[in-house]
């Protein structure tokens, strides 16, 4: 599931809780993500096509921190949303608390990029305009763990889009 450079995410409609199809660049479904229903803080589980859990993202109540946990229970990263920023802004830290990547969004919150320490873009995220559901395309353009890229998209949706839907 994670051996690709493009992920497409499409939120399902008419479901209980947030659910997403995760697709390859040709639109073939390669997995799904589910947000726990009736939870004060976002709890996202990512499954492959065999329904095996491959990733878990635990957000806090304020939707400012998202702890990403891998299949074997080890920490992949921590994604933190900055509350005071002119533009949408997130940081990705490793398990030792060291900043690995910085993410920013445009003023419309439809385009985000994730950059490494050398200011090189490693992930580009675009949210589709004029869509019934939230639909994202994430393109890995540099050296980054694909689990971090996918988690970044889901964190952006929960941190910046969730409040708009309610």
C-alpha positions in Angstrom: 0.0 0.0 0.0 2.8 2.4 0.8 5.0 1.7 -2.1 3.7 4.5 -4.3 4.3 8.2 -5.0 0.7 9.4 -5.4 -2.2 8.9 -3.0 -5.8 10.0 -3.7 -8.2 10.3 -0.8 -12.0 10.7 -1.2 -14.3 11.1 1.8 -17.3 8.9 1.6 -20.7 10.6 1.9 -23.8 9.3 3.8 -21.7 7.4 6.4 -21.7 7.4 10.1 -18.4 9.1 11.0 -15.7 10.2 8.5 -14.6 7.5 6.2 -12.2 7.8 3.3 -11.3 5.7 0.3 -7.5 5.7 -0.3 -6.7 5.2 -4.0 -3.7 4.9 -6.3 -3.2 7.5 -9.1 -5.5 5.5 -11.4 -8.3 5.6 -8.9 -8.0 1.9 -7.8 -8.8 1.5 -4.1 -5.7 0.5 -2.1 -7.1 1.1 1.4 -9.4 3.0 3.6 -9.4 5.3 6.6 -12.0 5.5 9.3 -12.4 8.2 12.0 -13.9 6.8 15.2 -17.5 8.0 15.5 -18.6 9.9 18.6 -15.1 10.6 19.8 -14.1 14.1 21.2 -10.7 13.8 19.6 -10.0 12.3 16.2 -8.9 8.7 16.2 -8.1 7.6 12.7 -7.4 4.0 11.6 -5.9 3.2 8.2 -6.6 -0.2 6.7 -5.2 -2.0 3.6 -7.4 -3.8 1.2 -7.2 -7.0 3.3 -8.7 -5.0 6.3 -5.4 -5.1 8.2 -4.7 -2.1 10.3 -1.5 -0.4 8.9 -1.5 3.0 10.6 -3.3 4.7 13.5 -3.5 8.5 14.1 -4.5 9.7 17.5 -5.4 13.4 17.7 -6.0 15.5 20.8 -9.2 17.4 21.7 -8.1 20.7 20.2 -6.9 19.0 16.9 -3.5 20.5 17.4 -1.5 17.2 17.8 -1.7 14.0 15.8 0.4 11.0 17.1 1.0 8.6 14.2 1.6 5.0 15.2 2.8 2.3 12.8 1.6 -1.3 12.3 4.0 -2.6 15.0 2.9 0.0 17.6 6.0 2.2 17.3 5.8 5.9 16.8 6.1 7.1 13.2 5.9 10.8 13.9 4.0 13.6 15.7 2.2 16.2 13.6 1.6 19.5 15.3 -0.6 22.3 14.1 0.5 25.8 15.0 -2.4 27.8 16.4 -1.0 31.2 15.8 0.1 31.5 12.2 -0.8 33.7 9.3 -1.2 30.7 7.0 -2.1 27.1 8.0 1.1 25.6 9.4 2.1 22.2 10.7 5.3 20.5 11.9 6.3 16.9 11.7 8.6 15.6 14.5 10.3 12.3 14.9 10.0 10.1 18.0 12.8 12.1 19.6 11.0 15.4 19.2 13.2 16.6 16.4 11.5 18.5 13.5 11.7 16.5 10.3 9.3 18.5 8.1 7.3 21.7 8.0 4.0 22.0 6.3 2.2 25.1 5.1 -1.1 25.8 3.3 -2.3 28.6 1.2 -4.9 31.0 2.3 -7.7 29.0 0.8 -6.6 25.8 2.6 -6.8 23.9 -0.6 -3.0 23.5 -1.3 -0.5 22.3 1.2 3.2 21.5 0.9 5.5 19.6 3.2 9.2 20.6 3.2 12.3 19.1 4.6 15.0 20.8 6.7 16.6 22.1 3.4 13.3 23.7 2.4 12.8 21.1 -0.4 9.2 20.2 -1.0 8.7 16.4 -0.4 4.9 16.3 -0.5 2.4 18.4 -2.4 -1.3 18.1 -1.4 -4.2 19.5 -3.3 -7.9 19.5 -2.2 -10.3 19.4 -5.1 -12.4 22.5 -5.6 -16.2 22.3 -5.9 -16.6 18.8 -4.7 -19.5 17.2 -2.8 -17.0 15.5 -0.5 -13.4 16.4 0.5 -11.1 14.9 -2.1 -7.3 15.1 -1.9 -4.3 14.3 -4.1 -1.0 13.8 -2.4 2.2 13.6 -4.5 5.4 12.5 -3.0 8.1 14.6 -4.7 11.1 13.9 -2.4 12.5 11.7 0.3 9.7 11.0 2.8 8.1 8.0 4.4 4.8 7.5 2.6 3.1 6.8 5.9 4.0 10.4 7.0 2.6 11.8 3.7 -0.7 10.0 4.1 -0.9 11.0 7.8 -0.2 14.6 6.8 -3.2 14.6 4.5 -5.5 13.1 7.1 -4.2 15.5 9.8 -4.8 18.5 7.4 -8.4 17.4 6.9 -9.1 16.9 10.6 -7.2 20.1 11.7 -8.5 22.5 9.1 -11.6 21.1 7.4 -13.4 19.3 10.2 -14.8 22.5 11.9 -16.0 23.7 8.5 -18.2 20.6 8.0 -20.1 20.9 11.3 
